[in-house]
Amino acid sequence: MTSTTEPPATPQRTPYEPAYGFPRALWRGLARVPVPPPFSPRTWRSPLRGRWLTSVFGLVLLVGLPVVIVTGFLSWLAYGPQFGQAIPADVGYLRPPPLAWPTSPAWLYRLTQGLHVGLGLVLVPVILAKLWSVVPKLFAWPPVRSIAQLLERVSLLALVGGILFELVTGIMNIQYDYSFGFDFYTAHYWGAWVFVGGFVAHVVIKLPTMVRSLRRGGPGRWLHDGVEETEPEPADDEPGHSLVATSPSPPTMSRRTLLGAVAGGSALVGLLTIGTTVDALRPLALLSPRGRSYGTGPNDFQVNRTAFAAGIGPGVGDGWALVLRGGPAGGVRLDRAALAAMPQHTATLPIACVEGWSETRTWSGVRLRDLAARAGVPAPAAAVVASLERAGPFARATLQADQVLDPDSLLALRVGDDGGGPMADLSLDHGFPARVIVPALPGVHNTKWVGAIDFRDAQRSGAGPVRGGA
């Protein structure tokens, strides 16, 4: 009786000749190695993959990722690296151009960091789709056939590894999950430079190919096809390194369906994220971390660091007095009654944090410039704000001169919503008995539970590092 059992498949071997400049002895050795999945081209069978589809995803990322990159470095600059407050503090030659972070417009940090986090999340489905579209290239065998291809794959390692590292750690930071066990700010900064290097190299190498692919396979050629008309792109790549399947499966969706699904995923992520930055859409912020309710009345807005976590007890206001330093007469002490007797100023300002969330509130209190004048330093070069939280990374922050002197920069005593409703004393979690609020300043530097402010001239304007939390 004749057996109908098929013989086991023989692992595929690579029959291709080496490109110019590739050592032939090494090539012959690689050619003798069986090619198992996932390195065999027969593993990847989707009929949708090809240069055109990959180029569409690449074009979206080419537009969006530079915005994420630039806004990320702007966040580092907003932390005041001139005072040693940005993390990491010592970055050597990889320091972005110096910038004195402005106080106007007041929503500047809200915009830049909201874009950094929000757009980064929106691009996640596109990034995953792009990786899916090029996965045959990532597992090509042999890995390299020329020196130029070796350089390309090194750039791919930095690009893919860098972007996955930035995405995973960034999303974990948004959710306040630091189980990775290392300092997020330092790792995210250096990981960004690895990614930027890979991104720039990859764009230089692949931009001509992307432009040719988009021109040759315009929307009229591929997007009008339904499932029945969908067929693989022409195989125009070198053998063993093509995106086009050598043994394509029957299509289960069209390219326009795939692109629509990716666009829909990005739109859904954007819809569930934008409420963390846009007040009117707050109910849609279903992905916001730690819930969305932190108090009552005007104090019902985001808290990163609670009074309990900072070691601040409910009796913090008993006998509290603000200490002003820096003037020729020594320290000045002002209790809440004395502060309330000074001219009060009200300003509607957003408070925004590095994790991407922001809220607009109406704040009332004493202008910082009035406190500087009261301390005897009417034109300070900087001010060091110290919290009652005596130790740790949240204990103090340094403000530059224009941040102290801005007419809307306050030592806030009371808070209201942004609709002009009644004001209330700051809750304990939001910094009672007093906190700093400065236009366009990252939330961490709007110090809570303020105990002292040291107004400094140009000779005394340095300070130490501070981290994120509001």
Number of C-alpha atoms within 10 A of each C-alpha: 3 4 5 6 6 6 6 6 6 9 12 17 16 19 11 14 13 17 14 10 10 14 12 13 9 10 18 15 9 16 19 12 14 15 19 15 13 15 20 20 25 15 16 21 19 20 23 27 24 22 25 24 25 21 23 20 19 21 14 14 17 15 10 15 18 13 16 22 16 13 20 21 19 19 19 20 21 21 28 27 21 17 19 17 24 23 23 19 18 11 14 7 6 10 13 13 8 10 12 14 19 17 20 13 11 18 18 20 30 28 18 23 26 26 20 24 23 24 20 21 20 23 23 18 18 21 23 13 20 19 16 13 21 18 15 25 18 18 18 19 24 19 16 18 19 15 13 11 14 13 15 18 18 13 22 18 16 21 22 18 15 22 19 17 17 22 16 11 20 20 15 16 18 18 14 13 13 13 9 10 7 9 11 17 18 15 15 21 18 16 20 20 16 21 24 19 15 23 22 13 19 19 15 10 16 14 16 10 14 20 14 13 18 17 11 11 16 12 14 8 9 19 15 13 17 15 15 11 10 20 20 19 18 10 14 11 12 9 16 20 18 19 31 26 22 18 14 17 14 15 18 13 15 21 22 18 15 14 17 12 14 20 16 13 17 18 15 12 21 19 17 19 26 27 22 27 25 18 16 10 14 18 12 16 22 16 17 20 17 13 11 17 11 17 15 10 14 20 23 15 17 24 18 19 17 16 21 11 10 19 12 18 10 12 9 14 15 9 8 16 20 20 17 22 24 20 20 9 9 10 16 17 14 14 15 16 9 11 19 13 9 14 10 16 16 18 20 19 20 26 25 31 25 26 25 22 26 27 20 20 20 21 29 24 25 23 25 25 25 20 23 24 14 14 23 20 20 16 16 25 21 25 26 21 23 21 22 20 20 14 11 10 16 23 22 29 25 31 24 21 20 18 26 26 23 17 16 25 28 30 28 30 24 22 25 23 20 17 10 10 12 11 17 17 19 22 20 22 23 26 26 21 25 28 23 23 28 29 27 25 28 26 26 23 28 28 28 33 25 26 22 20 24 23 31 23 18 10 8 15 20 18 18 15 20 23 20 19 20 23
